[in-house]
Amino acid sequence: MERSKEICRVTLWGGVMNALLVAFKFVAGIMGHSAAMVADAVHSLSDFVTDIIVLAFVHISGKPKDSSHDYGHGKFETLAMTFIGFALLVVAIGIVYEGLMKISAWASGEQLKAPGLLALWAALLSIVIKEATFRYSIRKSRELDSQALEANAWHHRSDALSSIGTALGIGGAIFLGQKWAVLDPVASVIVGLFIVKVAVELLRNGFGDLTEQSLPDDVEQEILQLAGSVPGVVEPHDLRTRRIGNHYAIELHILMDGNISLLEAHDRASEVEDLLRKQYGEETHVVVHVEPISQPT
């Protein structure tokens, strides 16, 4: 429960920052006549919404095992990460579309209104706040081994980077003259494409875990090596792995001398389980199936 409380505390901090930035960016974008800043405000709004999603799902994922969830509730955290990726993708597509429409209008001869300095100051402030929030969140996500918190941290970073693009577009539109006002929507399109990339990566990881994707090859090789290092254990095989939220599920078969006692075989299998939990965390789900080494006839 302490882990869940810490994740919620970090997320709440990010949520407060997002709420303040959403209000300021929308005001600056509307009053400063900046499409890029309005797009940036929408991005921050999506950040705020995903903060709420993380708070809700992490609370559920922190619940202990029960009769209806024998493997715990860890998948709810993965589900939160997937929702965040989907929200990012929807926002990104909207940003790109709006930017392209403005660029098309400019190419057709429509004169775009140059943004004001208020929009530029809002972008610069957003860069500082969101980058600081990202660094804090990503550090805590690694300390707590939280997928949802890591996804949310990258959402903060994407907002910081989008604000950099926004600042460049707004600054260029302001200081290079009216004919360069198109830089504002151009910046919004570039920002949107970057967010698409981040969203696709989050969705790929989320769907991978939800569809029982195996752990990386290097992790599986390490599991086999650890199991084989226990005295008396031969040829670990039939390894099956997956993630359950922030921890692993491991199932494997091992060979042992068929002449040893059941008690000794049980103790060695337990030693394999303890070794794997020591390496990957006490919450690791480990199942070891013991088979006797075939005796020559």
C-alpha positions in Angstrom: 0.0 0.0 0.0 2.9 2.4 0.6 3.9 2.0 -3.0 0.4 2.9 -4.2 0.4 6.0 -1.9 3.7 7.2 -3.2 2.6 6.8 -6.8 -0.6 8.7 -6.0 1.4 11.5 -4.3 3.7 11.9 -7.3 0.7 11.8 -9.7 -1.2 14.4 -7.6 1.8 16.8 -7.8 1.8 16.4 -11.6 -1.9 16.9 -11.7 -1.7 20.2 -9.8 0.9 21.5 -12.3 -1.2 20.3 -15.2 -4.3 22.1 -13.9 -2.5 25.4 -13.5 -0.8 25.1 -17.0 -4.1 24.1 -18.7 -5.8 27.3 -17.5 -2.8 29.6 -18.3 -2.2 28.0 -21.7 -5.7 28.3 -22.9 -5.9 32.0 -21.8 -2.5 32.7 -23.4 -3.4 30.8 -26.6 -6.8 32.6 -27.0 -5.6 36.0 -26.0 -2.3 35.6 -27.9 -4.0 34.3 -31.1 -1.7 31.2 -31.2 -2.9 27.9 -32.6 0.2 26.2 -31.4 -0.4 27.4 -27.8 -4.0 26.2 -27.9 -2.8 22.8 -29.2 -0.3 22.8 -26.3 -3.1 23.6 -23.9 -5.1 20.6 -25.2 -2.0 18.5 -24.7 -1.7 19.6 -21.1 -5.4 18.9 -20.7 -4.8 15.4 -21.8 -2.1 15.2 -19.2 -4.5 16.2 -16.5 -7.0 13.6 -17.6 -4.4 10.9 -17.6 -3.3 11.9 -14.1 -6.9 11.1 -13.0 -6.8 7.8 -14.8 -3.5 6.8 -13.1 -4.8 7.7 -9.7 -7.9 5.5 -10.2 -6.1 2.5 -11.7 -3.1 2.5 -9.4 -5.5 2.4 -6.5 -7.1 -0.7 -7.9 -3.8 -2.3 -8.9 -2.5 -1.9 -5.4 -5.2 -4.2 -4.0 -4.1 -7.6 -2.7 -5.1 -10.9 -4.3 -8.7 -11.9 -3.8 -11.1 -14.7 -4.8 -11.8 -13.2 -8.2 -8.2 -12.1 -9.0 -5.8 -15.0 -8.0 -2.9 -13.2 -9.7 -3.6 -9.8 -8.1 -4.7 -6.6 -9.8 -1.5 -5.6 -11.4 -2.9 -5.6 -14.9 -5.0 -2.6 -14.0 -1.8 -0.5 -14.0 -0.9 -1.8 -17.5 -4.5 -0.9 -18.6 -3.9 2.6 -17.3 -0.7 2.9 -19.4 -2.7 1.7 -22.5 -5.4 4.3 -21.8 -2.8 7.0 -21.5 -1.3 6.0 -24.9 -4.7 6.0 -26.5 -5.5 9.5 -25.1 -2.1 10.8 -26.4 -2.8 9.4 -29.8 -6.2 11.0 -30.1 -4.9 14.4 -28.9 -1.9 14.1 -31.4 -4.2 13.4 -34.4 -6.3 16.4 -33.5 -3.3 18.7 -33.2 -1.9 17.6 -36.5 -5.3 18.0 -38.3 -5.9 21.5 -36.9 -2.3 22.5 -37.8 -2.6 21.2 -41.4 -5.9 23.0 -41.9 -4.3 26.3 -40.9 -1.3 25.7 -43.2 -3.7 24.9 -46.0 -5.6 28.1 -45.4 -2.3 30.1 -45.5 -1.2 28.4 -48.7 -4.6 29.4 -50.2 -3.8 33.0 -49.5 -5.5 33.5 -46.1 -3.5 35.8 -43.8 -2.8 34.2 -40.5 -2.7 36.4 -37.4 0.7 36.5 -35.7 0.7 35.3 -32.1 1.4 37.6 -29.1 4.1 37.7 -26.6 1.8 36.2 -23.9 1.7 33.0 -25.8 5.5 32.9 -26.0 5.9 33.4 -22.3 3.4 30.7 -21.6 5.4 28.2 -23.8 8.7 29.1 -22.0 7.1 28.6 -18.6 5.6 25.3 -19.6 9.0 24.0 -20.8 10.5 24.7 -17.3 7.6 23.3 -15.3 7.0 20.2 -17.4 10.6 19.2 -17.7 11.0 19.5 -13.9 7.9 17.4 -13.4 9.1 14.8 -15.9 12.5 14.4 -14.1 10.8 14.0 -10.8 8.2 11.5 -12.1 10.6 9.3 -14.1 12.9 9.1 -11.1 10.1 8.0 -8.8 8.7 5.6 -11.5 12.0 3.7 -11.5 12.2 3.7 -7.7 8.7 2.3 -7.5 8.9 0.2 -10.7 5.6 1.6 -11.9 4.5 1.3 -15.5 1.7 3.8 -15.2 3.9 6.4 -13.5 6.6 5.9 -16.1 4.0 6.4 -18.9 2.7 9.5 -17.2 6.3 10.8 -16.8 6.8 10.5 -20.6 3.5 12.3 -21.0 5.1 15.2 -19.1 8.2 15.0 -21.2 6.2 15.0 -24.4 4.4 18.2 -23.1 7.7 19.8 -22.4 9.0 19.0 -25.9 5.8 20.1 -27.5 6.2 23.4 -25.6 9.7 23.8 -27.1 8.3 23.4 -30.6 5.5 25.7 -29.7 8.0 28.3 -28.4 10.0 28.1 -31.6 7.0 28.4 -33.8 5.5 31.3 -31.8 8.9 33.1 -31.5 9.5 32.8 -35.2 6.0 34.0 -36.1 6.5 37.0 -33.8 10.0 38.1 -34.5 10.3 37.2 -38.3 7.3 39.2 -39.4 3.7 38.6 -40.6 4.7 36.5 -43.6 6.1 33.9 -41.2 3.0 33.6 -39.1 2.6 30.1 -40.6 5.4 29.0 -38.3 2.8 28.8 -35.5 0.7 26.0 -37.1 3.8 24.4 -38.5 5.1 24.1 -35.0 1.8 22.5 -33.9 2.0 19.9 -36.6 5.6 19.0 -35.6 4.6 18.7 -32.0 1.6 16.5 -32.9 3.8 14.1 -34.9 6.2 13.8 -32.0 3.3 12.9 -29.7 2.1 10.3 -32.1 5.4 8.5 -31.8 5.3 8.5 -28.0 1.7 7.3 -28.0 2.4 4.4 -30.4 5.3 3.3 -28.2 3.1 3.3 -25.1 0.3 1.4 -26.9 2.7 -1.2 -28.2 4.1 -1.8 -24.7 0.6 -1.8 -23.1 -1.0 -4.2 -25.6 2.1 -6.4 -25.4 1.6 -6.9 -21.7 -2.2 -7.2 -21.9 -1.8 -9.9 -24.6 0.6 -11.9 -22.4 3.8 -10.9 -24.3 6.8 -12.8 -23.0 9.6 -11.0 -21.1 12.6 -9.9 -23.2 15.0 -12.7 -24.3 17.9 -11.5 -22.1 15.6 -11.7 -19.0 14.4 -15.2 -19.9 18.0 -16.4 -20.4 18.9 -15.0 -17.0 16.0 -16.9 -15.5 17.2 -20.2 -17.0 20.7 -19.5 -15.8 19.6 -18.7 -12.3 17.4 -21.9 -12.1 20.3 -24.0 -13.4 22.7 -22.6 -10.8 20.9 -24.5 -8.0 22.7 -27.7 -7.1 20.9 -30.8 -8.3 18.8 -28.9 -10.9 19.4 -29.9 -14.5 18.2 -28.5 -17.8 15.6 -25.8 -16.9 13.1 -25.8 -19.8 9.6 -25.0 -21.0 9.9 -21.5 -19.6 6.9 -19.3 -19.8 7.0 -15.6 -18.7 4.8 -12.5 -18.7 4.3 -9.3 -16.7 1.5 -8.7 -14.2 1.5 -5.0 -13.7 4.9 -4.1 -12.1 6.1 -7.7 -11.4 6.9 -10.9 -13.3 5.1 -14.2 -13.6 7.5 -17.2 -14.3 6.7 -20.8 -14.9 9.3 -23.4 -15.8 10.2 -27.1 -15.7 13.4 -28.5 -14.2 15.0 -32.0 -14.1 16.3 -33.7 -11.0 17.6 -37.1 -10.0 14.7 -39.4 -9.8 16.2 -41.3 -6.9 16.2 -38.4 -4.4 13.4 -38.1 -1.9 10.2 -36.1 -2.5 11.3 -33.8 0.4 14.7 -33.1 -1.2 13.1 -32.4 -4.6 10.6 -30.0 -3.0 13.4 -28.2 -1.1 15.5 -27.7 -4.3 12.4 -26.5 -6.2 11.7 -24.0 -3.4 15.4 -22.9 -3.6 14.8 -22.1 -7.3 11.7 -20.1 -6.4 13.4 -18.2 -3.6 16.3 -17.3 -5.9 14.1 -16.0 -8.6 12.1 -13.9 -6.1 15.3 -12.5 -4.7 16.3 -11.4 -8.2 13.0 -10.1 -9.5 11.1 -9.1 -6.3 9.0 -10.8 -3.6 5.8 -10.3 -5.6 7.1 -12.4 -8.5 4.8 -15.3 -9.3 6.9 -18.4 -9.7 5.7 -22.0 -10.5 8.4 -24.7 -10.8 7.4 -28.2 -12.1 9.9 -31.0 -11.2 10.6 -33.9 -13.6 12.8 -36.9 -12.9 15.8 -37.5 -15.1 15.1 -40.5 -17.3 17.1 -43.6 -16.1 18.7 -45.8 -18.7 16.8 -49.1 -19.1 
